[in-house]
């Protein structure tokens, strides 16, 4: 039996995913140890796990370096990779929203050209394209909230969980337009070759997250 390989987005989501795997009797004790190893193995079940930057997880899955990936819906939308999305884990729930200074809320409705700062240029452009709005999208990698404060952008498109960071910086949500959570993604070839093994695991996950 070949190994089934899982790519997990680093951080809190990986920890939540491993908790879920333990509940369905798919533990990986190696991952709990302090180590510099990059690949973690459950020899008994012939499973391999590795941690990756969230934006890289869909790439590993599309190219078959991982059979299965666990990553946020925001990353799936932004990366637009050729893979299957087969399960919503209901972990890490949040939203993508347009936000900015309160005094700009009405003004941007009539502006001909809007400057948007975001970590998600594809998602932002798709949103404004559907509204037939002309936008200049500026990609940032750090604190997006800073952009409207210093005059870099009119609004931001970013992930919002509680809104407390926005509020602390004098910003507010104008519109939430996409609900997010962690999803299970699968390589197309793996879905054919390892369909039963993958779906058995997915079915067990479904039972737990009910």
GROMACS elastic network, one bead per residue, 0.5 to 0.9 nm:
[ bonds ]
;  ai    aj funct       b0    kb
    1    46     6  0.71911   500
    2    46     6  0.67223   500
    2    47     6  0.85187   500
    3    41     6  0.89843   500
    3    43     6  0.86246   500
    3    45     6  0.82137   500
    3    47     6  0.51231   500
    3    48     6  0.63873   500
    4    45     6  0.88360   500
    4    46     6  0.64866   500
    4    48     6  0.61022   500
    4    49     6  0.85572   500
    4    66     6  0.77995   500
    4    67     6  0.62815   500
    4    68     6  0.78990   500
    4   190     6  0.89323   500
    4   194     6  0.83149   500
    4   197     6  0.85359   500
    4   198     6  0.84155   500
    5    46     6  0.87897   500
    5    47     6  0.58934   500
    5    49     6  0.57402   500
    5    50     6  0.79130   500
    5    65     6  0.76915   500
    5    67     6  0.52662   500
    5    68     6  0.64095   500
    5    69     6  0.85186   500
    6    47     6  0.77135   500
    6    48     6  0.61311   500
    6    50     6  0.64340   500
    6    51     6  0.86003   500
    6    61     6  0.85907   500
    6    65     6  0.89707   500
    6    66     6  0.54827   500
    6    67     6  0.61042   500
    6    69     6  0.54798   500
    6    70     6  0.77109   500
    7    48     6  0.86743   500
    7    49     6  0.60195   500
    7    50     6  0.52025   500
    7    51     6  0.59009   500
    7    52     6  0.66293   500
    7    57     6  0.60307   500
    7    58     6  0.86676   500
    7    60     6  0.72800   500
    7    61     6  0.74842   500
    7    65     6  0.85795   500
    7    66     6  0.57936   500
    7    67     6  0.79028   500
    7    68     6  0.63220   500
    7    70     6  0.64867   500
    7    71     6  0.85909   500
    8    11     6  0.89813   500
    8    13     6  0.78270   500
    8    14     6  0.55977   500
    8    17     6  0.78067   500
    8    49     6  0.72962   500
    8    50     6  0.61968   500
    8    52     6  0.61121   500
    8    53     6  0.83024   500
    8    54     6  0.76756   500
    8    57     6  0.68741   500
    8    68     6  0.86766   500
    8    69     6  0.58233   500
    8    70     6  0.51221   500
    8    71     6  0.67202   500
    9    12     6  0.85256   500
    9    13     6  0.64113   500
    9    14     6  0.56828   500
    9    50     6  0.87722   500
    9    51     6  0.58890   500
    9    52     6  0.53110   500
    9    53     6  0.56514   500
    9    55     6  0.81036   500
    9    56     6  0.82672   500
    9    57     6  0.64640   500
    9    69     6  0.79654   500
    9    70     6  0.63372   500
    9    71     6  0.55534   500
    9    72     6  0.81814   500
   10    13     6  0.66918   500
   10    14     6  0.54498   500
   10    15     6  0.82593   500
   10    51     6  0.54339   500
   10    52     6  0.56019   500
   10    53     6  0.57369   500
   10    54     6  0.64837   500
   11    14     6  0.55227   500
   11    15     6  0.67140   500
   11    16     6  0.89773   500
   11    51     6  0.87783   500
   11    53     6  0.88505   500
   12    15     6  0.51185   500
   12    16     6  0.62372   500
   12    17     6  0.85590   500
   12    92     6  0.86546   500
   13    16     6  0.50356   500
   13    17     6  0.60029   500
   13    18     6  0.85910   500
   13    70     6  0.82192   500
   13    71     6  0.77144   500
   13    72     6  0.85009   500
   13    91     6  0.75990   500
   13    92     6  0.70805   500
   13   182     6  0.77340   500
   14    18     6  0.61616   500
   14    19     6  0.86082   500
   14    51     6  0.75441   500
   14    70     6  0.79623   500
   14    71     6  0.87647   500
   15    18     6  0.52237   500
   15    19     6  0.63024   500
   15    20     6  0.87092   500
   16    19     6  0.50866   500
   16    20     6  0.63070   500
   16    21     6  0.87244   500
   16    91     6  0.77004   500
   16    92     6  0.89495   500
   17    21     6  0.61800   500
   17    22     6  0.86747   500
   17    70     6  0.76322   500
   17    91     6  0.86291   500
   18    22     6  0.61709   500
   18    23     6  0.86475   500
   18    26     6  0.83780   500
   18    27     6  0.71299   500
   18    28     6  0.77235   500
   18    31     6  0.87539   500
   19    22     6  0.51816   500
   19    23     6  0.64704   500
   19    27     6  0.82608   500
   20    23     6  0.51216   500
   20    24     6  0.66236   500
   20    25     6  0.88555   500
   20    26     6  0.84852   500
   20    27     6  0.89635   500
   20   205     6  0.73647   500
   20   208     6  0.76934   500
   20   209     6  0.85552   500
   21    24     6  0.52251   500
   21    25     6  0.62998   500
   21    27     6  0.58389   500
   21    28     6  0.83484   500
   21   205     6  0.79482   500
   22    26     6  0.51814   500
   22    28     6  0.78843   500
   23    26     6  0.73701   500
   23    27     6  0.81402   500
   23   205     6  0.85742   500
   23   208     6  0.73833   500
   24    27     6  0.81342   500
   24   201     6  0.79290   500
   24   204     6  0.61403   500
   24   205     6  0.68553   500
   24   208     6  0.75521   500
   26    42     6  0.80486   500
   26    45     6  0.76316   500
   26    47     6  0.84618   500
   26   201     6  0.88894   500
   27    30     6  0.89845   500
   27    42     6  0.73243   500
   28    31     6  0.58307   500
   28    32     6  0.76020   500
   28    40     6  0.71363   500
   28    41     6  0.66337   500
   28    42     6  0.56306   500
   28    47     6  0.86355   500
   28    48     6  0.86472   500
   28    49     6  0.80981   500
   29    32     6  0.55154   500
   29    33     6  0.72344   500
   29    40     6  0.85349   500
   29    41     6  0.84933   500
   29    42     6  0.78248   500
   30    33     6  0.55516   500
   30    34     6  0.85759   500
   30    35     6  0.84494   500
   30    40     6  0.58782   500
   30    41     6  0.69482   500
   30    42     6  0.80374   500
   31    34     6  0.78123   500
   31    35     6  0.81975   500
   31    37     6  0.89629   500
   31    39     6  0.88789   500
   31    40     6  0.62223   500
   31    41     6  0.85526   500
   31    49     6  0.85002   500
   31    50     6  0.89771   500
   32    35     6  0.87745   500
   34    37     6  0.88607   500
   35    38     6  0.85052   500
   37    40     6  0.71970   500
   38    49     6  0.85784   500
   38    50     6  0.60649   500
   38    51     6  0.72251   500
   39    48     6  0.67069   500
   39    49     6  0.58846   500
   39    51     6  0.79445   500
   40    47     6  0.84070   500
   40    48     6  0.56059   500
   40    49     6  0.50517   500
   40    50     6  0.61842   500
   41    44     6  0.88750   500
   41    45     6  0.88968   500
   41    46     6  0.74282   500
   41    47     6  0.58038   500
   41    49     6  0.63217   500
   41    50     6  0.89239   500
   42    45     6  0.57394   500
   42    46     6  0.57996   500
   42    47     6  0.50818   500
   42    48     6  0.63289   500
   42    49     6  0.83861   500
   43    47     6  0.65516   500
   43    48     6  0.82613   500
   44    47     6  0.79318   500
   48    66     6  0.89440   500
   49    66     6  0.86664   500
   50    66     6  0.87843   500
   51    54     6  0.87926   500
   51    57     6  0.85568   500
   52    55     6  0.81492   500
   52    56     6  0.63197   500
   52    57     6  0.61461   500
   52    60     6  0.89071   500
   53    56     6  0.53804   500
   53    57     6  0.66545   500
   54    57     6  0.54285   500
   54    58     6  0.80017   500
   54    70     6  0.87794   500
   54    71     6  0.62650   500
   54    72     6  0.76459   500
   54    75     6  0.68302   500
   55    58     6  0.68528   500
   55    59     6  0.78126   500
   55    71     6  0.84432   500
   55    75     6  0.57920   500
   55    76     6  0.82223   500
   55    78     6  0.84135   500
   55    79     6  0.71173   500
   56    59     6  0.52388   500
   56    60     6  0.64238   500
   56    61     6  0.88298   500
   56    75     6  0.88166   500
   56    79     6  0.87020   500
   57    60     6  0.52651   500
   57    61     6  0.63435   500
   57    62     6  0.87132   500
   57    66     6  0.83860   500
   57    69     6  0.62465   500
   57    70     6  0.75599   500
   57    71     6  0.68530   500
   57    75     6  0.85526   500
   57    76     6  0.89711   500
   58    61     6  0.50341   500
   58    62     6  0.59679   500
   58    63     6  0.85775   500
   58    69     6  0.69814   500
   58    70     6  0.87866   500
   58    71     6  0.78639   500
   58    75     6  0.78087   500
   58    76     6  0.67454   500
   58    79     6  0.71013   500
   58    80     6  0.83127   500
   58    81     6  0.62765   500
   58    82     6  0.84965   500
   58    83     6  0.78280   500
   58   185     6  0.76401   500
   58   186     6  0.88832   500
   58   187     6  0.89467   500
   59    62     6  0.51564   500
   59    63     6  0.62101   500
   59    64     6  0.84975   500
   59    65     6  0.84577   500
   59    66     6  0.89441   500
   59    79     6  0.81205   500
   59    81     6  0.68980   500
   59    82     6  0.89321   500
   60    63     6  0.55089   500
   60    64     6  0.61629   500
   60    65     6  0.50062   500
   60    66     6  0.54789   500
   60    67     6  0.83729   500
   60    68     6  0.89574   500
   60    69     6  0.81160   500
   60   187     6  0.87976   500
   61    64     6  0.51215   500
   61    65     6  0.60241   500
   61    67     6  0.58646   500
   61    68     6  0.62397   500
   61    69     6  0.62525   500
   61    81     6  0.86988   500
   61    82     6  0.88523   500
   61    83     6  0.72430   500
   61   185     6  0.74611   500
   61   186     6  0.64098   500
   61   187     6  0.51780   500
   61   188     6  0.86541   500
   62    65     6  0.78353   500
   62    66     6  0.80010   500
   62    67     6  0.85412   500
   62    81     6  0.63469   500
   62    82     6  0.58211   500
   62    83     6  0.56546   500
   62    84     6  0.89746   500
   62   186     6  0.79020   500
   62   187     6  0.54443   500
   62   188     6  0.74580   500
   63    66     6  0.76832   500
   63    82     6  0.89305   500
   63   187     6  0.74590   500
   64    67     6  0.58654   500
   64    68     6  0.87621   500
   64   187     6  0.59846   500
   64   188     6  0.83631   500
   64   189     6  0.75720   500
   64   190     6  0.75077   500
   65   187     6  0.89028   500
   66    69     6  0.68356   500
   66   186     6  0.82405   500
   66   187     6  0.73230   500
   66   190     6  0.88509   500
   67   185     6  0.85014   500
   67   186     6  0.58008   500
   67   187     6  0.52711   500
   67   188     6  0.85094   500
   67   189     6  0.83300   500
   67   190     6  0.56222   500
   67   191     6  0.79690   500
   67   194     6  0.87222   500
   67   198     6  0.87282   500
   68   184     6  0.69898   500
   68   185     6  0.56842   500
   68   187     6  0.63867   500
   68   190     6  0.81980   500
   68   198     6  0.81233   500
   69   183     6  0.81392   500
   69   184     6  0.58009   500
   69   185     6  0.50553   500
   69   186     6  0.63197   500
   69   187     6  0.84531   500
   70    89     6  0.89512   500
   70   182     6  0.66096   500
   70   183     6  0.57516   500
   70   185     6  0.63442   500
   71    74     6  0.84235   500
   71    75     6  0.68823   500
   71    76     6  0.74473   500
   71   181     6  0.83350   500
   71   182     6  0.52744   500
   71   183     6  0.56104   500
   71   184     6  0.68533   500
   71   185     6  0.77001   500
   72    75     6  0.55374   500
   72    76     6  0.67204   500
   72    91     6  0.87044   500
   72    92     6  0.77681   500
   72    93     6  0.89945   500
   72   180     6  0.68337   500
   72   181     6  0.54889   500
   72   183     6  0.58639   500
   72   184     6  0.87781   500
   73    77     6  0.61961   500
   73    78     6  0.85501   500
   73    88     6  0.88057   500
   73   179     6  0.83924   500
   73   180     6  0.53962   500
   73   181     6  0.57389   500
   73   182     6  0.59740   500
   73   183     6  0.61716   500
   74    77     6  0.52528   500
   74    78     6  0.61213   500
   74    79     6  0.85467   500
   74    95     6  0.88870   500
   74    96     6  0.78551   500
   74   120     6  0.81181   500
   74   123     6  0.81965   500
   74   159     6  0.83752   500
   74   178     6  0.86855   500
   74   179     6  0.88834   500
   74   180     6  0.63880   500
   74   181     6  0.80236   500
   74   182     6  0.88203   500
   75    78     6  0.50599   500
   75    79     6  0.58623   500
   75    80     6  0.82532   500
   75   120     6  0.85360   500
   76    79     6  0.53758   500
   76    80     6  0.58852   500
   76    81     6  0.71508   500
   76    85     6  0.85948   500
   76   183     6  0.86075   500
   76   185     6  0.87223   500
   77    80     6  0.54217   500
   77    81     6  0.84111   500
   77   120     6  0.89861   500
   77   122     6  0.79241   500
   77   123     6  0.67807   500
   78    81     6  0.87621   500
   78   120     6  0.62089   500
   78   121     6  0.75764   500
   78   122     6  0.55994   500
   78   123     6  0.59000   500
   79   122     6  0.81998   500
   80    83     6  0.87472   500
   82   187     6  0.81183   500
   82   188     6  0.78322   500
   83   185     6  0.67508   500
   83   186     6  0.59829   500
   83   187     6  0.53310   500
   83   188     6  0.55978   500
   84   184     6  0.84382   500
   84   185     6  0.54560   500
   84   186     6  0.50913   500
   84   187     6  0.64519   500
   84   188     6  0.63445   500
   84   191     6  0.82959   500
   85    88     6  0.83680   500
   85   183     6  0.68498   500
   85   184     6  0.59400   500
   85   186     6  0.64517   500
   86   183     6  0.73799   500
   86   184     6  0.57577   500
   86   185     6  0.59816   500
   86   186     6  0.72917   500
   86   202     6  0.83450   500
   87   182     6  0.86207   500
   87   183     6  0.55441   500
   87   184     6  0.50734   500
   87   185     6  0.74654   500
   87   202     6  0.74617   500
   87   205     6  0.88685   500
   87   206     6  0.81089   500
   88    91     6  0.80687   500
   88   181     6  0.69136   500
   88   182     6  0.61876   500
   88   184     6  0.65766   500
   88   206     6  0.89386   500
   89    92     6  0.87169   500
   89   181     6  0.70171   500
   89   182     6  0.55133   500
   89   183     6  0.56125   500
   89   184     6  0.72162   500
   89   205     6  0.79055   500
   89   206     6  0.79232   500
   89   209     6  0.67335   500
   90    93     6  0.63910   500
   90   180     6  0.86640   500
   90   181     6  0.55549   500
   90   182     6  0.62239   500
   90   183     6  0.78544   500
   90   209     6  0.74725   500
   91   181     6  0.54844   500
   91   182     6  0.52846   500
   91   183     6  0.82855   500
   92   161     6  0.88727   500
   92   180     6  0.76610   500
   92   181     6  0.51675   500
   92   182     6  0.61244   500
   93   161     6  0.74219   500
   93   179     6  0.74324   500
   93   180     6  0.55738   500
   93   182     6  0.74865   500
   94   159     6  0.67724   500
   94   160     6  0.59037   500
   94   162     6  0.81343   500
   94   178     6  0.86834   500
   94   179     6  0.61179   500
   94   180     6  0.51949   500
   94   181     6  0.65169   500
   95   158     6  0.82565   500
   95   159     6  0.55534   500
   95   160     6  0.52918   500
   95   161     6  0.64726   500
   95   176     6  0.62623   500
   95   177     6  0.71552   500
   95   178     6  0.55066   500
   95   180     6  0.53006   500
   95   181     6  0.83981   500
   96   123     6  0.89793   500
   96   157     6  0.68186   500
   96   158     6  0.54576   500
   96   160     6  0.59782   500
   96   161     6  0.87796   500
   96   175     6  0.86573   500
   96   176     6  0.58451   500
   96   177     6  0.60207   500
   96   178     6  0.51522   500
   96   179     6  0.65526   500
   96   180     6  0.72043   500
   97   156     6  0.80442   500
   97   157     6  0.55502   500
   97   158     6  0.56637   500
   97   159     6  0.62654   500
   97   160     6  0.64432   500
   97   173     6  0.65338   500
   97   174     6  0.72246   500
   97   175     6  0.54602   500
   97   177     6  0.57656   500
   97   178     6  0.71986   500
   98   124     6  0.86794   500
   98   155     6  0.66790   500
   98   156     6  0.56748   500
   98   158     6  0.67746   500
   98   159     6  0.89554   500
   98   172     6  0.87604   500
   98   173     6  0.60558   500
   98   174     6  0.54734   500
   98   175     6  0.52906   500
   98   176     6  0.64472   500
   98   177     6  0.78581   500
   99   102     6  0.86424   500
   99   105     6  0.84406   500
   99   145     6  0.87045   500
   99   155     6  0.56372   500
   99   156     6  0.53468   500
   99   157     6  0.64323   500
   99   158     6  0.77338   500
   99   166     6  0.80372   500
   99   171     6  0.67076   500
   99   172     6  0.54924   500
   99   174     6  0.50235   500
   99   175     6  0.70142   500
   99   176     6  0.86954   500
  100   103     6  0.84032   500
  100   104     6  0.67621   500
  100   105     6  0.71927   500
  100   145     6  0.81912   500
  100   148     6  0.64041   500
  100   149     6  0.85068   500
  100   153     6  0.88397   500
  100   154     6  0.68176   500
  100   156     6  0.62020   500
  100   157     6  0.89319   500
  100   166     6  0.83468   500
  100   170     6  0.83997   500
  100   171     6  0.50978   500
  100   172     6  0.57136   500
  100   173     6  0.67504   500
  100   174     6  0.70921   500
  101   104     6  0.54203   500
  101   105     6  0.69591   500
  101   148     6  0.70753   500
  101   149     6  0.77687   500
  101   154     6  0.81193   500
  101   155     6  0.75869   500
  101   170     6  0.65627   500
  101   172     6  0.63299   500
  101   173     6  0.88232   500
  102   105     6  0.54739   500
  102   106     6  0.84891   500
  102   170     6  0.78289   500
  102   171     6  0.63367   500
  102   172     6  0.61510   500
  102   173     6  0.85774   500
  102   174     6  0.83409   500
  103   106     6  0.72300   500
  103   107     6  0.75612   500
  104   107     6  0.50091   500
  104   108     6  0.60375   500
  104   109     6  0.88267   500
  104   154     6  0.74428   500
  104   155     6  0.82039   500
  105   108     6  0.60169   500
  105   109     6  0.73303   500
  105   155     6  0.89982   500
  105   172     6  0.89176   500
  105   174     6  0.65588   500
  106   109     6  0.55344   500
  106   110     6  0.75181   500
  107   110     6  0.57890   500
  107   111     6  0.64281   500
  108   112     6  0.82793   500
  108   113     6  0.85997   500
  108   114     6  0.69978   500
  108   154     6  0.76524   500
  108   155     6  0.84086   500
  109   112     6  0.86370   500
  111   114     6  0.64540   500
  111   133     6  0.89045   500
  111   134     6  0.89728   500
  112   133     6  0.73784   500
  112   134     6  0.65105   500
  112   135     6  0.84031   500
  113   133     6  0.75030   500
  113   134     6  0.52564   500
  113   135     6  0.55352   500
  113   136     6  0.73665   500
  114   133     6  0.78664   500
  114   134     6  0.64644   500
  114   136     6  0.62424   500
  114   137     6  0.84717   500
  114   153     6  0.78806   500
  114   154     6  0.62959   500
  114   155     6  0.77205   500
  115   134     6  0.88466   500
  115   135     6  0.56480   500
  115   137     6  0.60927   500
  115   138     6  0.73451   500
  115   152     6  0.78805   500
  115   154     6  0.52922   500
  115   155     6  0.67165   500
  115   156     6  0.84474   500
  116   121     6  0.87824   500
  116   124     6  0.77962   500
  116   125     6  0.89788   500
  116   135     6  0.67346   500
  116   136     6  0.60262   500
  116   138     6  0.59611   500
  116   139     6  0.84870   500
  116   147     6  0.87519   500
  116   148     6  0.88345   500
  116   152     6  0.85479   500
  116   153     6  0.53872   500
  116   154     6  0.61399   500
  116   155     6  0.51903   500
  116   156     6  0.52825   500
  116   157     6  0.69415   500
  117   120     6  0.86449   500
  117   121     6  0.81470   500
  117   124     6  0.87689   500
  117   136     6  0.84779   500
  117   137     6  0.59501   500
  117   139     6  0.59285   500
  117   140     6  0.65643   500
  117   144     6  0.65302   500
  117   145     6  0.86397   500
  117   147     6  0.64475   500
  117   148     6  0.80582   500
  117   152     6  0.76291   500
  117   153     6  0.57703   500
  117   154     6  0.80037   500
  117   155     6  0.65733   500
  117   157     6  0.65108   500
  117   158     6  0.85877   500
  118   121     6  0.60829   500
  118   124     6  0.72971   500
  118   137     6  0.72967   500
  118   138     6  0.63447   500
  118   139     6  0.52519   500
  118   140     6  0.56503   500
  118   141     6  0.79565   500
  118   144     6  0.60723   500
  118   147     6  0.88962   500
  118   155     6  0.88792   500
  118   156     6  0.56674   500
  118   157     6  0.51270   500
  118   158     6  0.60634   500
  119   124     6  0.89103   500
  119   138     6  0.84266   500
  119   139     6  0.55270   500
  119   140     6  0.52224   500
  119   141     6  0.57305   500
  119   142     6  0.79429   500
  119   144     6  0.72768   500
  119   157     6  0.76789   500
  119   158     6  0.69174   500
  120   123     6  0.54768   500
  120   124     6  0.61086   500
  120   125     6  0.86011   500
  120   139     6  0.71050   500
  120   140     6  0.84567   500
  120   157     6  0.72956   500
  120   158     6  0.73354   500
  121   124     6  0.51055   500
  121   125     6  0.59713   500
  121   126     6  0.84893   500
  121   137     6  0.62207   500
  121   138     6  0.72844   500
  121   139     6  0.60805   500
  121   140     6  0.89784   500
  121   157     6  0.85604   500
  122   125     6  0.52640   500
  122   126     6  0.61455   500
  122   127     6  0.86371   500
  122   137     6  0.89954   500
  123   126     6  0.52067   500
  123   127     6  0.62170   500
  123   128     6  0.88470   500
  123   157     6  0.84402   500
  124   127     6  0.52048   500
  124   128     6  0.64104   500
  124   129     6  0.85141   500
  124   137     6  0.74446   500
  124   156     6  0.87690   500
  124   157     6  0.61848   500
  124   158     6  0.87442   500
  125   128     6  0.53460   500
  125   129     6  0.58549   500
  125   130     6  0.85432   500
  125   135     6  0.74335   500
  125   136     6  0.85455   500
  125   137     6  0.70224   500
  126   129     6  0.50565   500
  126   130     6  0.62248   500
  126   131     6  0.88030   500
  127   130     6  0.54545   500
  127   131     6  0.67849   500
  127   133     6  0.89917   500
  127   177     6  0.82115   500
  128   132     6  0.62243   500
  128   133     6  0.52885   500
  128   134     6  0.72727   500
  128   135     6  0.70841   500
  129   133     6  0.58405   500
  129   134     6  0.74235   500
  129   135     6  0.83570   500
  130   133     6  0.76560   500
  131   134     6  0.89485   500
  137   153     6  0.88772   500
  138   152     6  0.87136   500
  138   153     6  0.79854   500
  139   144     6  0.89940   500
  140   143     6  0.76636   500
  140   144     6  0.64475   500
  140   147     6  0.88408   500
  141   144     6  0.75209   500
  142   145     6  0.88865   500
  142   146     6  0.88728   500
  143   146     6  0.59544   500
  143   147     6  0.80045   500
  144   147     6  0.57197   500
  144   148     6  0.83518   500
  144   156     6  0.67829   500
  144   157     6  0.82094   500
  144   158     6  0.73126   500
  145   148     6  0.67048   500
  145   149     6  0.72428   500
  145   156     6  0.70818   500
  145   158     6  0.84981   500
  145   165     6  0.80709   500
  145   166     6  0.67748   500
  145   169     6  0.74374   500
  145   171     6  0.78731   500
  146   149     6  0.52826   500
  146   150     6  0.63335   500
  146   151     6  0.85978   500
  146   152     6  0.82642   500
  146   169     6  0.82220   500
  147   150     6  0.56211   500
  147   151     6  0.61416   500
  147   153     6  0.54537   500
  147   154     6  0.80829   500
  147   155     6  0.79124   500
  147   156     6  0.74186   500
  148   152     6  0.57019   500
  148   154     6  0.56108   500
  148   155     6  0.60343   500
  148   156     6  0.72317   500
  148   171     6  0.85543   500
  149   152     6  0.76532   500
  149   153     6  0.82596   500
  149   169     6  0.79806   500
  149   170     6  0.83042   500
  149   171     6  0.84528   500
  150   153     6  0.80750   500
  151   154     6  0.71563   500
  153   156     6  0.70837   500
  159   180     6  0.85974   500
  160   163     6  0.56507   500
  160   164     6  0.87647   500
  160   165     6  0.87038   500
  160   166     6  0.84468   500
  160   173     6  0.83554   500
  160   176     6  0.83289   500
  161   164     6  0.81822   500
  162   165     6  0.79013   500
  162   166     6  0.88954   500
  163   166     6  0.53360   500
  163   167     6  0.62399   500
  163   168     6  0.86955   500
  163   171     6  0.89499   500
  163   172     6  0.75409   500
  163   173     6  0.75087   500
  164   167     6  0.50445   500
  164   168     6  0.60400   500
  164   169     6  0.86748   500
  165   168     6  0.51463   500
  165   169     6  0.64614   500
  165   170     6  0.89003   500
  165   171     6  0.84043   500
  166   169     6  0.52965   500
  166   170     6  0.63825   500
  166   172     6  0.58554   500
  166   173     6  0.77584   500
  167   170     6  0.51437   500
  167   171     6  0.52929   500
  167   172     6  0.60724   500
  167   173     6  0.89275   500
  168   171     6  0.74899   500
  169   172     6  0.88465   500
  173   176     6  0.71709   500
  176   179     6  0.78726   500
  180   183     6  0.89961   500
  184   202     6  0.83784   500
  186   189     6  0.85847   500
  186   190     6  0.70207   500
  186   191     6  0.65204   500
  186   198     6  0.85574   500
  187   190     6  0.52043   500
  187   191     6  0.61807   500
  187   192     6  0.89627   500
  188   191     6  0.51856   500
  188   192     6  0.68067   500
  189   192     6  0.53454   500
  189   193     6  0.62662   500
  189   194     6  0.83238   500
  190   193     6  0.50110   500
  190   194     6  0.53198   500
  190   195     6  0.69333   500
  190   198     6  0.84153   500
  191   194     6  0.55639   500
  191   196     6  0.84426   500
  191   198     6  0.72120   500
  191   199     6  0.86261   500
  192   195     6  0.52921   500
  192   196     6  0.88268   500
  193   196     6  0.85241   500
  194   197     6  0.55650   500
  194   198     6  0.61116   500
  194   199     6  0.85217   500
  195   198     6  0.53220   500
  195   199     6  0.59892   500
  195   200     6  0.84541   500
  196   199     6  0.52367   500
  196   200     6  0.59764   500
  196   201     6  0.86608   500
  197   200     6  0.52227   500
  197   201     6  0.64759   500
  197   202     6  0.87686   500
  198   201     6  0.52893   500
  198   202     6  0.62422   500
  198   203     6  0.86868   500
  199   203     6  0.59304   500
  199   204     6  0.84943   500
  200   203     6  0.51762   500
  200   204     6  0.63772   500
  200   205     6  0.87651   500
  201   204     6  0.51671   500
  201   205     6  0.62932   500
  201   206     6  0.87407   500
  202   205     6  0.50015   500
  202   206     6  0.62280   500
  202   207     6  0.87924   500
  203   206     6  0.50500   500
  203   207     6  0.64469   500
  203   208     6  0.89287   500
  204   207     6  0.51928   500
  204   208     6  0.65345   500
  204   209     6  0.88966   500
  205   208     6  0.52072   500
  205   209     6  0.62165   500
  205   210     6  0.86416   500
  206   209     6  0.53255   500
  206   210     6  0.61913   500
  207   210     6  0.55173   500
